Amino acid sequence: MAPKIISLISAPGGVGKTTIAVLLGWFLKERNKKTLLIDMDPSLGLTLNLFDFADYKRDLEDHNKTSADFLELTLRPDELRKFDFNHVISTASFQKYNLDLIASSIRLETVMGSIWYNPSSGHRETKLKDALGYIPSKLNYDYIIIDSIPCYALVYAMTTLFASDKCIVPLRLTRNDLGRTISMIKKIQEDMEQVKVSEDEFYNKLLFVFNRVNTQYNYDDKIPKYIDEMRKAIPKAQFFDEYIGQQAGFPRIGTTEQKPDDSKNVKKLFEPFFKDFIEKIG
């Protein structure tokens, strides 16, 4: 059975995409679901959540074991067909579990430029999907989770969305983020129509979730109002029933700053969203 491909995109940064990606990898691993995390952000957000930079540079970047390297091969299909994906899949420890990861690279920006601005590259929006199609079925992944750069780089969002079965869009509870997200989604939808993705197909991929990133304030009363505003602007918008609660341990978990109770507290607050994730995505 083919893995479910789940991506995360957002208009601004700092909305919790990377944290959600890592926590999904952790929760799925606990439930014996084989999961591959892929970092599609050249600033290395997901990668450096799981690796020390010096180790990453020595063991992965300097040996071309990154998402930039397998994506570049989409410009050379004969080589991609022969490519051993085990070469770019690394293993990182998180909360006593080993998570599979394809790390990112600053070189990813150059590769994306070669794909998107090279007239001979063909159907550029399909390149990530094409590459993922060559991951051997014998690796038996149940899920592939892709963390992408914020959408000031729309080509990443289009590439990631085209490859995904579902796309999670986290939102902070601020009016600025709501406005930016609405503008981003409408622009991407227009661009996706140009590559023959229908409006229904596009919105069926998206699931929005409110993430209380800021632990200083309680904005819960805004959620119903913001959902109404979002649906007025985007009638086909779909939402998770649960939101992600605030917890100071979220940014610390997995780091040297982690406190003894962080793992327990984070699991307690992330669990309702994870159950909703399983119910809606499977």
N, C-alpha and C positions, 0 to 999 in steps of 0.2 A: 504494500500500500504506500502511495506517495505521502511524504510528510506534509503537514499543514504549514504553510509559509505565512508567518505573521510579522508585520513590520510596525515600526513606530515612527511617526513624523509629527512635526509641530511647526507653528509659525515662529514663535520666539524660542530662544534657548531657556534653560533653567526650569522647564516644566516637569521634569522627572522622567523623561523617556529612558535614559540610560539606567536609572534605578529600577524602573519597571521591568526593563529587559532582563537585568541580572536577577531580580526577584522571581520573575517567571521561570528563568532557567533553574533556579534553586528549587522552587516549589515543584516544578515538573520532574526534576531529578529525584526528589524525595519520593515521588509517586511512580518511580521506575519508568518514566517517559524519557526516551533518549532524545536529547535536544542539542541542536547546534546553534550557537550564538554567532552572528556576523556583524562586525563593526563596519558600517559604511559612512563613517564620519572621519575625515582626514585630520581632525583635531584629536583623535584617539580617545574619545570619552569612555566608551565601553572597554576598550583595550586596557587603559590605565586604571580602570576600576578593578581589573583582575591581575594585572602585571605591574611590577616595578619597572620604571622606564629603562633602567640600565639592563635589566634582564630581557625586556622586550627588544631593545636595540640590538643586543648581542645575539639573542637566540632566534628572533623572528625577522625583524627588519633587515638586518645584515645578510640574511639568508633567503630573502625574497619569499617569506612565508606569510603573505598578507592578502587581503581582499583586492588590493591593487594588482597583485600578480595574477590571480586567476581571472579577474575581470579583463585585464589587458589581453588575455588569450582569446577573448571573443573576437578580436580583430584578426586572429589567425586560427580559424576554426579547425584546421587539420591538427594543429598542436593541441587545441583544447580537447579534441576527441581522445587524444593519447595521454592527457594530463592525469597525474596521480593526485587526487584531492587530499590524500593523507599528508602530502607535503605541506599543505597550508593549514591543516587543522592542528591546533595546539590544545593543551589541557591546562586548566588553571584551577586551583583550589579555592573554594568559597564555602564557608560554613561547614567544613569537613566533607564537602562533596567535590568531585572532579567535574568541571564543566568544560564542554568542548567549545572552542572559540576559533573563528577566523579573524585575526587581528586586522586593524586598519593600518594605513600608512599615509604620510604626508604626500606620497607619490600618487595617491588616489585622485587628487585634484587634476594632475597631469593626464592620467588615464581617462578620466571622465571628459576632459577637454578633447582628447583624441577621438573619443567615441562620438561626442555631440557636435563637434565642429569640423569633422572630417567628412566631406561629401561622399566618400567611398565606403563609409562604415555601415551603410545599409540601415536597417530598422533599429535605430539607436536605442529607442525606448525598451526594446526587448532584450538587451544584452545581458542584464543581470539574470533575467528569467532563463535565457539560453544557457548561461553558465551554470546555474543551479540545476538545470536539467541533466547535467553531466555528473552530478554527485552520485556515486554508485549506490544502487538500491541495497547492496549487501551491507552498507553502513547502517541501515535500518533506523534512520532517524524518524521519530514521530512528529517532531516539530523543528522548524527552522525559524529563529527569531532574529529580525534585522533591525538594528538601531541606526537611524539615518541622521544626517546633519539637519539642523533647523532649516526651514524652507526659504531662507534668503537665497538658497541655491536650489531653485525649482527643478533643475534637471535631476537632482538626486531624488526628490520626491516622486517625480514621474517614473524614473527607473525603478525605484523601490515599489511603488504602487503597482506598476505593471506586473512585477514578479510575485505579488502577494495574493494570498487568498483573502486575508483580512488585514486591515490597517487600523491600529489603535492610535487615536489622536488625543493626547492628554491636554487638559486645559487648567490653568490656574484660575482662581476665582477673582479676576479683575476685569474691569470693563475694557481696558486696553487690550488684554489678551483675547477677549471675546471678539472685539472688532478686527484685530489682526488675523485671527483664525478664520473668521468668516470671509475676509478678503482673500486669504491664501487659498481656501478650499474652492471658492468660486473661480479663481484664476487657474488653479490646477485642473478643475473640471473642464474649463474651456479648452485648455491645452490638450487634455486627454481625448476630447472629442476629435481633435485633429488627427489622432492616431487610431481612430475607429473604436474608442471605448465609449459606449453609450452612457447617457446620464444615469440610467437605472443601474447599469453594471458598476459604474463609478461609486455611487452612493451605497450600493450593497456591500462594497468592500470596507466602508468606513464605520468605525465605532468610536464615539467620543466618551471620554471619562474625565470627571473633575478630580483634580489632584490637589489636596490642600498642602502645597509645598511649604508655605510660610506657617511656622508653628506659633507665631505671636498672636494671630487673630483667628476668630471663629466666624467663617463666612457661610455657614451651612444654610442660613435663611435665604441666601442669594441663589442657591442651586435651582429651585423651581423657576424662579424669574429668568435666570440665564438660559435655561432650557427652552422656555417659551420664546425668548428673544432669538435664540439660535434657530428654532423651528420656523419663526416668521421669516427669517432671512434665507434659511435652507430647509424647506418643508420636508425633504427626504432624509434629514439628519437622524441618525440612530444613536442611542446612548446606552451605556451600561447602566443597569439599575443601581449598582453600588458605586460609591465614590471611594477614593483612597484617603483615609483619615490621616490627620497630622500626627507626627511622632518624631521627636528630636533625634531618634536613633537612625532614621533613614539615611542621612548623609554619612553617618559614622560606620554603618555596618560594613564589614569586610575590610575596614581600614585599621591602621594602628591606633586610631582613636576610639575603636569600638569598646563600649562598656559592657559589664557582665550581663545586664538585663536587656541589652539592645536586641539580640536575636529573638528572644521571647516576645518582646513588645512589638517589634516589627512584624513578626509572624501573625500576631493577634490582629493587627490592624490591616494587614494585607490580605488575610484569609477571605473576608467577604468578597473583595474584588476578584480574587482568584477563583472562587466558586462561581461567580458570575461569568468569568472568562471561560471556564469549562462548559458552563451551560450554554453560552451563546456561540462559542467557537468550536467546542468539542474536544 
